[in-house]
Amino acid sequence: MRLFLWLLLASMCSHPALGAPFSLKGRDLISSKDLEMTSGSQGMVLVFLSSACPCSDSHVEELAKLSQDFPDFPFFAVHSNQDESVENSKPYFIDKKLPFPVIQDDHAVIADRYKALKTPHAFVLNPKGDVLYRGGVSDSAHFARSKTKYLRNALTDLKNQQAVKTPEGRTLGCLISREENE
């Protein structure tokens, strides 16, 4: 009986409470402050961005609009490129005036966790942290030429309480650079 109670107590302590929001920790690239990225009522959106990739740059305006159109999904940009210094990237992200934080992903830890490959690479997570959508923001390297808006469609499906019709979209853009010794 003691063993059963001990195992029950251990299992309760090792799992977050049901319904608890999912969160990640990081450092804001612009303010250098530590930040906890917490899911909203429907989840969160992580988008891997680059300060040097034209494809990433062409999607920034749409990402800003999406963050306003879907307030139940907090947006977080993640900057993982190891060949783009904070000093060189910070002015770019300040200039873009994104309405959401840009997380500096030193050593591409977050990128590796989600297997992010390119910029922009978007992930929609439910409140528990499960990936509901992964892929490109759109079907074009230049957003203005896109026909399919994968990320907008996925968020619309979720807002309408439907399963994501296209849970994976083709990711276009520039490769996320990792450290050479990894």
C-alpha positions as CSV (number, residue, x, y, z in Angstrom):
1,M,0.0,0.0,0.0
2,R,2.8,2.4,0.9
3,L,4.5,1.7,-2.5
4,F,1.2,2.5,-4.3
5,L,0.8,5.8,-2.4
6,W,4.4,6.7,-3.1
7,L,4.1,6.0,-6.8
8,L,0.8,7.9,-7.0
9,L,2.4,10.9,-5.2
10,A,5.4,10.8,-7.5
11,S,3.3,10.6,-10.6
12,M,1.2,13.6,-9.5
13,C,4.4,15.7,-8.8
14,S,6.1,14.8,-12.1
15,H,3.2,15.9,-14.4
16,P,1.9,19.4,-14.7
17,A,-1.7,19.9,-13.7
18,L,-4.2,19.1,-16.4
19,G,-5.1,22.2,-18.3
20,A,-1.9,24.1,-17.2
21,P,-0.6,26.3,-19.9
22,F,2.5,25.2,-21.7
23,S,5.5,27.5,-21.5
24,L,9.1,27.9,-22.7
25,K,11.8,30.1,-21.3
26,G,14.1,32.4,-23.3
27,R,15.8,35.8,-23.6
28,D,14.2,38.6,-25.4
29,L,16.6,39.6,-28.2
30,I,15.7,43.3,-28.0
31,S,15.5,43.9,-24.3
32,S,17.8,41.1,-23.2
33,K,15.4,40.3,-20.4
34,D,14.5,36.7,-19.5
35,L,11.0,35.8,-20.7
36,E,8.6,33.0,-20.2
37,M,6.6,32.2,-23.3
38,T,3.2,31.0,-22.2
39,S,0.4,29.6,-24.3
40,G,-2.9,31.4,-24.6
41,S,-6.4,29.9,-24.2
42,Q,-5.9,28.1,-27.6
43,G,-2.2,27.7,-27.7
44,M,0.8,29.7,-29.0
45,V,2.6,30.3,-32.3
46,L,6.4,30.0,-32.6
47,V,7.9,31.4,-35.8
48,F,11.6,31.0,-36.6
49,L,12.8,34.2,-38.2
50,S,16.1,35.5,-39.6
51,S,17.4,39.1,-39.8
52,A,19.2,38.3,-43.1
53,C,16.8,36.0,-45.1
54,P,14.7,37.6,-47.8
55,C,12.0,35.0,-47.5
56,S,11.7,35.5,-43.7
57,D,11.6,39.3,-44.3
58,S,8.7,39.0,-46.8
59,H,6.5,37.3,-44.2
60,V,7.0,39.7,-41.3
61,E,4.1,42.0,-42.2
62,E,1.7,39.0,-42.4
63,L,2.9,37.6,-39.1
64,A,2.2,41.0,-37.4
65,K,-1.3,40.9,-38.9
66,L,-1.8,37.3,-37.8
67,S,-0.8,38.1,-34.2
68,Q,-3.5,40.8,-34.2
69,D,-6.2,38.7,-35.9
70,F,-5.7,35.7,-33.5
71,P,-5.2,37.2,-30.0
72,D,-5.9,33.8,-28.3
73,F,-2.6,32.6,-29.7
74,P,0.4,34.5,-28.3
75,F,3.1,34.9,-31.0
76,F,6.8,34.5,-30.4
77,A,9.5,35.0,-33.0
78,V,12.5,32.8,-32.4
79,H,15.9,33.9,-33.7
80,S,18.1,30.7,-33.9
81,N,20.7,31.5,-36.7
82,Q,24.1,31.0,-35.1
83,D,25.8,33.0,-38.0
84,E,23.7,36.1,-37.2
85,S,25.0,37.9,-34.1
86,V,22.6,39.6,-31.7
87,E,24.4,42.9,-32.4
88,N,23.7,42.7,-36.1
89,S,20.2,41.2,-35.7
90,K,18.8,43.6,-33.0
91,P,18.6,46.7,-35.3
92,Y,16.6,44.6,-37.9
93,F,14.1,43.4,-35.4
94,I,13.7,46.8,-33.7
95,D,13.1,48.3,-37.2
96,K,10.4,45.7,-38.0
97,K,8.4,46.7,-34.8
98,L,6.9,43.2,-34.4
99,P,4.0,43.3,-32.0
100,F,5.4,40.2,-30.2
101,P,8.7,39.2,-28.6
102,V,11.8,38.0,-30.5
103,I,13.5,35.2,-28.5
104,Q,17.2,34.8,-28.9
105,D,17.8,31.0,-29.3
106,D,21.5,30.7,-28.3
107,H,22.9,27.4,-29.6
108,A,19.6,26.7,-31.5
109,V,18.2,24.8,-28.6
110,I,14.5,25.7,-29.4
111,A,15.1,25.1,-33.1
112,D,16.5,21.7,-32.4
113,R,13.6,20.8,-30.0
114,Y,11.1,21.5,-32.8
115,K,13.3,20.5,-35.7
116,A,12.9,23.9,-37.3
117,L,14.8,23.9,-40.6
118,K,14.3,27.3,-42.3
119,T,13.2,30.8,-41.8
120,P,10.3,31.4,-41.7
121,H,9.3,28.1,-40.1
122,A,6.0,28.3,-38.1
123,F,4.7,26.0,-35.3
124,V,1.3,26.2,-33.7
125,L,1.2,24.5,-30.3
126,N,-1.9,23.7,-28.3
127,P,-2.0,24.7,-24.6
128,K,-0.2,21.5,-23.6
129,G,2.6,22.1,-26.1
130,D,1.6,19.5,-28.7
131,V,2.3,20.6,-32.3
132,L,-0.9,21.2,-34.3
133,Y,0.7,22.8,-37.3
134,R,4.3,22.9,-38.6
135,G,5.5,24.4,-41.8
136,G,5.7,27.6,-43.9
137,V,3.7,30.7,-43.3
138,S,2.7,30.5,-47.0
139,D,3.4,28.5,-50.1
140,S,5.7,31.2,-51.6
141,A,9.2,32.5,-50.7
142,H,7.7,35.9,-51.4
143,F,4.5,36.4,-49.4
144,A,3.0,38.8,-51.8
145,R,3.0,36.0,-54.5
146,S,1.5,33.3,-52.2
147,K,-1.7,31.5,-53.1
148,T,-2.0,29.4,-49.9
149,K,-1.6,31.0,-46.5
150,Y,-0.8,27.9,-44.4
151,L,-0.5,29.5,-41.1
152,R,-3.5,31.7,-41.4
153,N,-5.6,28.7,-42.5
154,A,-4.4,26.6,-39.6
155,L,-5.2,29.3,-37.1
156,T,-8.6,29.9,-38.7
157,D,-9.4,26.2,-38.4
158,L,-8.5,26.2,-34.7
159,K,-10.4,29.4,-34.0
160,N,-13.4,27.7,-35.5
161,Q,-12.8,24.7,-33.2
162,Q,-11.9,22.4,-36.1
163,A,-9.0,20.2,-36.6
164,V,-6.2,21.7,-38.7
165,K,-7.0,20.6,-42.3
166,T,-3.4,20.9,-43.4
167,P,-1.2,20.1,-40.3
168,E,2.0,20.4,-42.3
169,G,3.0,22.9,-44.9
170,R,6.1,23.1,-47.1
171,T,8.7,25.3,-45.4
172,L,10.5,27.7,-47.8
173,G,13.3,30.1,-47.0
174,C,16.9,30.1,-45.7
175,L,18.4,27.3,-43.7
176,I,18.7,27.9,-39.9
177,S,22.5,27.8,-39.3
178,R,23.7,25.7,-36.5
179,E,27.1,25.8,-34.8
180,E,29.7,23.9,-36.8
181,N,30.8,21.6,-34.0
182,E,27.3,20.2,-33.4
